[in-house]
Amino acid sequence: MNILAWIILGLLAGAIAKLIYPGRQGGGILSTMVLGIVGAFIGGTLTTLFQTGTLQFTAASLSIPGVFVAVLGSIIAIWLWYAFASRAA
């Protein structure tokens, strides 16, 4: 996937995940994009794991199912971030 598709997928998935997840998440457009890209990798890897039973580091594509998977991965990333950040404080 080219870099423009990564940016679009990251912005879209990160913004939707921030809207869905309860509470206030800080950060600007760059953190939203990074959250979406990390979510695409988390969602893509989990989808591959559930479909094939093998753990492969893959990412979701820029399509409707890919955005859905990336949003779910972004929600997991937000949850993990707050779980680890609350332990550190």
QUIRA-V459807 format. One record per helix or strand. SS is the DSSP state (2 for helix, 1 for strand). FROM is the first residue (numbers start at 1). LEN is the number of residues. If there is no record, write none. Layout:
BEGIN
SS & FROM & LEN
SS & FROM & LEN
END
This chain:
BEGIN
2 & 3 & 18
2 & 29 & 24
2 & 64 & 25
END
